Amino acid sequence: MRLYIAEKPSMGREIAKCLPTPHRSKDGYIETGGGIVTWGFGHILRQAEPNEYDEKYRRWDMADLPIIPKDWKMLVIDSCEKQFHIVKNLIEQADELIHAGDPDREGQLLVDEIFDYLDVKDKPIKRLLLNALDTVSIQTALNDLKENRDFLRLKQSALGRARADWLIGMNLSRAYTIAARRMGHQVTLPIGRVKTPTLALVVRRENEIKNFVPVDYYILKADFAFNGEVFTTQWKPADTQKGLDSEDRLVDLDTAHEILARITEDREPEIPGIVTKCERSLKKEQQRLPYSLSALQIEAGKRFKYDPQLVLDTAQKLYEKKLTSYPRSDCDYLPENQRDAAKIIARNLLQCGDEKLAEWSQNADLTITSRAWNDKKITAHHAIIPTQERCNIASLSDVERNIYFLIAQAYLAQFYPIHTYQQTKLEVLYRDECFTASGRIIKQLGWKALYTSDKSEKKEETAVLPPVSKDSKVDFCSAKLDKKTTRPPTRFTAATLLAAMKEIHRYVKNQDLKKKLKDVCGIGTEATRATMINELLTRGFLKEEKKFLIPTPNAYLLIEALPDEITYPDATAIWENALHSMKEGKSDLDSFLDTQIKFMTEICQKAETAKLPTSEDTYRCPQCKKGILKKRSGRNGDFWGCSRYPSCNLTLDDDGGKPKKTGFLCKQCKQGILRLIRGKNGSFWGCSNYPSCTATYNDENGRPVLSRY
């Protein structure tokens, strides 16, 4: 018996439809003429919690850290217990297994971990790769099953990510939460390998905004004419020019007025400007690529202000409606064998009910092969595109319609010519000052005909310049001085934060890593980035105001307490690169985890000396100067003890709900604080450092006296 194991019920039902009849639905599976189809609910196994390795870990104690499992333990998720046993029994009966998880590293792991949990070794396992759920795509995939062992490296990559996240999350969250609670903060600080550097991006951006000091600067523009045709230029400072800041902006107003006066003063005869440089070149912009999930989320954020999670959820709905391909793709290229499907897809878009898509489909040249068709760029999945399923655009919600439109627009752009234009750059020397201008002349609009409403290009770059050449003389017309003011950086939105996660090389601390990390896929995965941003919002570390993300006090507390190694993305980006290399067979799981354990242990140890502010309404320990005093109940009533016990054993009497601060320093050890103790023979004063210091003093009217007790 052949058993198909899908990632979720909806996928299982679509696979079953494409298998031979008869079909009989059972509890948790479907019988077909071509085998049985069953499913999970995403992951039906989970990693064990620390206390499920050892009950002592139920209590968070710094002395127990770091927690490093010797043998990693998986457990069945309670809500999936019934379905797990259905899958288990079917696996035991099967002669051949078909892994039908999603075509990414997480999808690979969630079915493979079932095989590992059940110790499946003696049955052949094939891999079904579904990039879309329309009938044609499923039938094609069913006829092209792969060997599941060929995806071992993808599984190892997913395991590396999952275990690294566990090590960082379970250990560092405990370590820094304990450190925070010692200082009176009643808060849990969740720390993640990706989540924490992402939060730090927002905190640092907010600090930049708060500390921003605006600076006025000046732009000098001059108009020249050639054969009566006027064009605008901008002043370019010389290397030795005075009055500039570190970014070559003209910030000195007197200097600006001096230059303006010099070039506008009357002279007889008038001196012409000379074109000292004139470069013309034919530029080509190849067709834009179709969308990966991140690219789709970023574009939808720009165009429609949609947050990344909404885009992912909508793309998932379109996928389940069979209208678009697999949404959690990190690839923006297409397999060459799908090139023939373009005729059907274009015909469907012609009839989908959207005027623009219909027009673009009508004018598309399906003989054009863009750079997107490249098998060398394809791994387990490809870019998000429309499927061969016909879409009735009117039946979609507004959000679905907009997301489908973006996907279809980018797909149709592949069948339009390359965009070409003539780029012109020139420099004019006038009265010993240099002025520059640039412009372009469109030769072939090409694929940009689909994006004519895009206003992202600068006006100066699209200006049309007169047909001057080097050494041409131009007439000075006028000049003016524009005052500008530097602006603070813009706060992140969910979409721009996701873009920052994808382009993480721009935010690393070690500048030497920038070039190396430019080709890294960012931090997080296509499927998890939006989820992480949402988690930071729901757990109260970020709040959203008018679509902008603002860090909360707990965010500052967390990021300021942690060392740079965990708040900057350098290490995380390198680890993501290592996971990517593991997928390609260039690194292995054990060495990756060894690196993670070493790093995590070092950061864990730094929690002991973390500099955390004392919470409001708390009392700092007068003895160790690090902990805070906490009210406790003892046999003789309430007293106050240091949060760093047992490393600091100071205790003070309770005085109406406050610690009774005596202020008497032990004369013997010169470190402990004397406290009043009730003994058999009356009250006396003892050192808080007992038993390491055994000094005692007589009590005289509530004060210690130097005579020994």
Phi, psi and omega in degrees: 000135178265130182242122175264130178243107181269166182284327182210163184302319183299320178292320179300317180295321180293322177296316182300323180299333183265004177261158183302150175283165004279160177246130177228118179280129178241182180283100177092004178196169179232129175271133178227173177288350180246014180129183180255140177245124174232186188198166168254192173237061196074222176288130171250001171240153178225160174285142180293147174283160180306317182291347176273351168271319181206128184300335181296338182283357177296327176269128181282115184224128181300330182294339182273354186267146001276152175264118183230106180299136174282316176237118185290133186249133175247145180229151177286132177293133186308315184289349182252009186304313183296311182295325178300315182291329174296313180297316181301312181295322179292322178298319180296329181273340189285150173263331181218139182248139177241112177283115183237038174287168178304152186276052175220180187293325179290319177296325177296316185291319191291338172268320179300325182292335174292315178300318181293318181298321181270001178056049179281113182231338190254015180239140176293139181234124176254164180240125176258119182255109182252112176264353177201159184252011174286159187302316182298315181295319180293316180298319179299316181293322179296331180273001183223053180292143179255169172278127182297331180295340178290349182251019179301319183295325177295319177296317180298322177298316179294320177297318178300316179297313184297316183286324176296318178298320178296311182300313181292311185295310185291322184275309184288326177298318178294313186300313185276338171291317177299315179299320180291319181291330175298334180262015173091005181271114179274077187212151172255128183255098179283125182244132181227153182300326179251320186300318185291312175300329178293315177299321181297327177302317182289319180297315181294322178297318180295322177296321177299320180293316181294325183267003184291134176243115183294145180233131175278139174218168191230138178244125180259120179244143179227139176261133175237161179231142175230117184052041177083355181263118185270140175220154185256138178234167178234138182296137179242119184289148174284164182300329184262010184296135176272163176084015180257154172266188185294343180254022177062028173269142179279107186251349181266114185295321180299318178297318180299314179295324180296316180293316180300316180296322183294323184272346181254355182293147181288136176219146177235127352285160180294135180271127179282159170278150180244128175285107183268345181209132177213106183245126175238133179214148179272120182253148178231134175244113180292162182305139176299153181278155171297178188268137155275174181297313182299316180298322178294318180296319180293314181294319179293329176293320179290314188281319189238001181064027179281141176279156187302323182294321178297320179295315179297314181299321181290318177298324177294319178297316179297323178295315181289338173276003177070016184271334179225164183279181186309126189277332187273049185264138175258012184249142177239028176240170185232145178287142184296333182286352176265003182299324183291339181288350184301324181298315181291316182297315179297320179295320178295320180292330177297332185248015187280344178103000176257125186298315182293314179298322178295316180296314181294324178295319181299322185266358182293143177255099187287358176275347181285134176243108182278175179293346182295332182277096187208102182297333182292340181266359185263135173248247180275343183213170183233184181298161181278121182221165173295149176268184179278002177283132181288137182251132170260101188300332182290339182277354183268155173290168181301317181293316178299319181297317181292319180292317178298320180300313180300315182296315181292320180300313180294326178293314181294332179300338180292344185248029173238155184295164174297140177281126180233145178206159176263120179265130178239131174231128180223158176232138179241130175260121181220118181050049176067014177242146183259136178232139184239156175208150175220153181194174180215153174240120181290124177265319178214117182296319175059223186295340180289353173299335179278350185232034184293342179274358179286117184258022187286338183285140180291144181300321182297327184283341181256003180295148176265126182258153180292163184282060178278167174221173180301138181078001175297147176261135180234150183265133177286133180252304183196169177213154177211159181247121177257130176269130177237159176232131179299145181247151177292159176298152181280140176297154177287144162257173178301321182290317181286331175292321176298319178297322178295322177297323181286325181254052191292341180300337181287345188242009181288154180279319180278106185296336179293340181276345188305309183294319181296323186269358183298327182269000178288152184282015181088194176247148187080180179243169179305322185278335189258343185300311180297322180297320180295319178297317178297322180295320177297328177287312184290332179271004171082021176264340173229151169230156184248124177232115181052045178076353179268145181266127182240130177286145178267170178306323179295329177295315178297316180303314183293309186292322180287337179280334188272149175289159183302331185301331182256340181268335174272151187277003186306303184295317181299319179295321178295320179295320177299322177295321179295320177297320177295320178294324178298320179298329181266003177081016183263354175211171184233163186297315185297314181293325177297314181291325176301318178297318179297316182295317179297314180297311183299320180297318180296317181291325179299316181295330181289346179296330180298330183247016181298138181268098180246139177290151176287136178294155177298153179062033175235166183238121180286142181296124181285350182268301183270344179066007183244315181278181174237158181276133179239139180283131181227163178250131179234184181296328182259017179112190182285146174211172180244133179231159182284140180292346181266011175303136013267358180293336173228122186251027178298135170227144179226149178293156176273135181232083179065039179088005177230152177293136179277104183273108183284321182080006181266116180274138179297128182285340184275303183268344178060023178231316184286164176254134179285137177229149183280128183239139177267111180254179180297325183260018180117184182278148176210170180252132178234159182280140179291348179271006176302136012267357180294336175232123186256016182298137175225151183220146177293154177260133178225100180056044176081012178228144177285142175246156190291339179295143182288150181290000000 
